[in-house]
Amino acid sequence: MFFEIPDRLLPGRPFPMGASYDGQGVNFAVFSASAEKIELCIFDAAGRKEVGRLPLPDCTDEVWHGYLPEAGPGLLYGYRAYGPYDPQRGYRFNHHKLLLDPYARLMSGPLRWSDALFGYRLGSARGDLSFDRRDSAQAMPKSVVVEDLFNWGGDQRPYVPWSKTVIYEAHVRGISILRDDIRPDLRGTFAALANPRFIEHLLGLGVTTLELMPVNAFLQDRFLLEKGLRNYWGYSPFSFFAPEPAYLSGGGLNDMRLAVRRLHAAGIEVILDVVYNHTGSGNEYGPTISFRGLDNASYFRLVPGNERYYINETGCGNTLNVSHPRVLQMVMDSLRYWAESFRIDGFRFDLGATLGREGTGFDPGSGFFDAILQDPVLSRLKLISEPWDIGPGGYQLGNHPPGFAEWNDKFRDGVRRFWRGDPGQRADFAARISGSADLFNRRRRKPWASINYVASHDGFTLQDVVSYNEKHNEANGENNNDGHSENYSNNWGTEGPTGDPAILDLRGRVQRALLATVALAQGTPMLLAGDEFGRSQQGNNNAYCQDNTLSWVDWNLAQSEDGAALSKYVCRLMEVRRCFDALQSQRFQHGEEVAPGVRDLAWFDERGEELPPDAWQNPEARALMVQRASMGNEGRLDIVLMLVNGGHDAIEFRFPGERLTWQLLIDSSAAAQAVRAVEEPAMMVPGHSVVVLANRIPEAMR
């Protein structure tokens, strides 16, 4: 401690929220509508000893504030809030509990699970209506005063157009923890994201946008630790401003900024998966570590008339009350902090339907959506919603406002079912690859609003989609009862790994067909990290608690013959997409003529004849030709023809219309790809395969 702690704080200001260093001292401001007193607790450099406790001297518009002269960056602190402990009325104040600042930019020390963290007496017959008087400070991490200083140099946001965006979903720890070309102390941290070889890998795949699973500080759930497991995914937020301490190395907060700057220099955007729908503190039986102790009735949605209990539309025990103006302000301040202090390029909102809920249910004109879309900073970034939650009317795919893209699970499930060979899937498959216009073609939205994927962190990896019929989540310790039971997958003859060449060949074909569908469909393609070289989770489709080799990306696979070939294939797919405007997502295609006799979108059967309306209802039809065309700015007509065989047997496709010398660009039935001219009027396409032809060979592919 390099200053003398005074007897009292100066009044300070009610803004900005959090702890703000001005060069001469630190201003503290924290919201609580119902507290009777809030104390600032100051700790020594180790965070073990409380060396000062000073009441915040003033409260303006429900914001408590005070100013500590001569304090500066590195100061460790927390709060204690005084008020009624009356859970049945929604009040859970307990000044014996040290509270993390909701606006803390950095945390010092881990949370150490202890019964003292709970506002009530664990084991009491009165449950959470009892009151616990033990001090929790020794079990709590401390908030840290920081100063945001970083040389961004000439950094510029890439601002990749949505129509050219390719997303790569990755986990900060999992993507690098097994890389032997990175220093051991940097593996699993933000610093590893700046590794040139990783950036080269992304560029080689054609990735434009790196989407990171939650990076803000999250709780290691007690029930997992007691089972010898850990929260790996990070969807139990502890702080909405502080990065996860485990992801920081020697450079602290600037590790993340340096990674963003180097990714930007390579033209790659960075999107964060953010969790504002709930906190990791659970329901009424959870710990008192921040929001609950500061103002439970304001921060959370409580059951009307029985405020002891939490509305749980998230499945995580509580729901953040973003309809409250101060809570909404906190969310907006958090988003702007990531966007401005770390130059993040966009956000993917976990359980986005929850954030759009008002008193009457989901509302695309909710305060949350309106606040973001009018914001001069946030409205210019990429905004993606996970469009569902578990509450009433919680499935809202396609119903978000313009400006938001949405994870399209109907694409995932429909495309898996088609390539699995399910009957009656041809019409749905056509709808999905043409941008899911049935869901998104409204309010002038564009096809890019559909985030197209067949695998994400939540569910099977791509390798497991073609290797397992059933989920295998036994390692999670829940008797395989967790995770979705229906994955629309197929093991093609053997459950799990096999050495059977025929099965391996078939799995490879289906894998490549699935990847081709994601890459070449209208919409925004998203890849799961490691799918480009065959990463498996051994059939676990809910690996949220597997912080081990089951979840980590094994880069040795990328060096294997099969893995390298698959990565090269993905690169070819993205190159084809990039070279043809007709395959991008600038507008919905409706079969309009772009040149004499050539429409922007046309559907044919394997005989080269246009599909009549009744043919779409044929449940056994699994063959399809889709032709896309566009007229470029230079007056050049581009035509791309996709031959799709979702059946088991090879089919001869006769090309539609006037005879052209088609150029073969993609043949998913083969691991290796070669460009060649196809002068014949027809072509055999093996089962479970996609062939892509065009009327020209792009210069980049010659």
C-alpha angles and dihedrals in degrees: 000000000000099000138049114257108234126225091249141009124250114245095255121176136296090234147105098028118239128022114327124187115208100179095266103052145328129277117210123201127171132168124236123149096189108031118117094203137357124202128204110222117202122201137197121258092271092053092231103102127054105222100175142018118191129171116237097248102212141035121201122182090344093308114120114211146173141162126232111200120219093012117126148165115331095037111141117217148151139181138248118201124204123204143101121325100212110135093180088064092041097258118129104164115155116166091195088075121082110223130210115235106253087221096047110142094197137019128214119209130358130280107258111205111239135152086242090073091071122088091217132051109269110229094022117141087230092057114198091355088074122086128233120208100188117119112244098193096106091055096046131087113233128237114244128214109231138185116216106227122153135142105233091178111190095340114160128183109246092224091199109198112250090237090062098039122125114181126209114195113209143162116234094225099033097050095060111017092096098041109118092192091069126076109263093238091055098047113110094019138101089259090067091060088067092058108126093223092055091049090048089052091054092047091047090056092050093247114161100174131042113206113198123203113236112320100174117100112284137186125257096225114236095224090056095049090050088057093048092255134115138216100256104166095052102224093140101085119206098172131015094206108034118081118234104276092220089063093057123088129181095311095061116201091354091066087073093045092050091051091051092048093052093046089050090050087058091050094253121136124216121220124185125217101223131193115209098143096084144353127241093247094093128207132326090304094057128106126277103236107133130327096031092055096043100049115335095177093055103039097047137049107243130194107267111245093011104056093170088084132063127232103241111199091143101058089235100097100263143038123221111237100233089165088074109092095226093048091048088049090054092051092048092046089051093051092048091048092056091042097048107027094041099023093232112182101214149334139245109209115218111224090000092179088069091056090054095054121117128173092287096045134263114003123180085205094054122141091254095056093041092050093053097042093052094046111108092215105036098040090064094056130083109274121193128176132201091221103212147058134175097260127102110298088006099149106087105157109160095010100094120110124266111278093048128094119205137213103251109214090170086065091050095048097038094049092047091051093049094052091043086062100246114166122252097024103117097092094047091047090054091050092051097049091048093061100275089271089174087069106029109026096100137093090023093293119159130231090255087074086081111080101206119206141145095197135028137162088279106070138000122348114238091259090053093048087067097035108048136050093188136037117255106201098147091122089066091070096235099107090256090292095121126082130038116308096204111063100156087232134140130204091201094225110330130054109238129339119008140172094211106125094207093053092044091051092050093046090051092051093050091046092053092045091053091049092048090052092053094046099045103036120103108262134052115312120222126192126198112230111263096018088104090070104028107269114183133197091197091253096309107141097179105045094157091127099040107102092169142076090302089072103023119098111253106215092189086077089062089059095050120099094248094042094049091048092051092049090050089050092052089050090054091050093052091045091055090048092049094050098053123060089198089068095051129085107248095124142349114271117227105176095273119161113255096172133006106299093355122105127195090238129021134162126213138174124234090276091061093250123132113258113250117217095257092053090068089067095058102118094201098049112110102159124092142163120204122189122197124185138178138178111229127218089260092057093256117144114222120194124184122188122195119197110200123192111180094169130091100246129066116262132199112233118201113208116244128236127358117004113263134176096247121204115224109225104161133023109174093190089076129060092215120058130211131176115232141153119260109205097167120097092236142032136202114235118194120229120279091020145120126211120194121201131177138185091242142026111241114238090239090060099047 
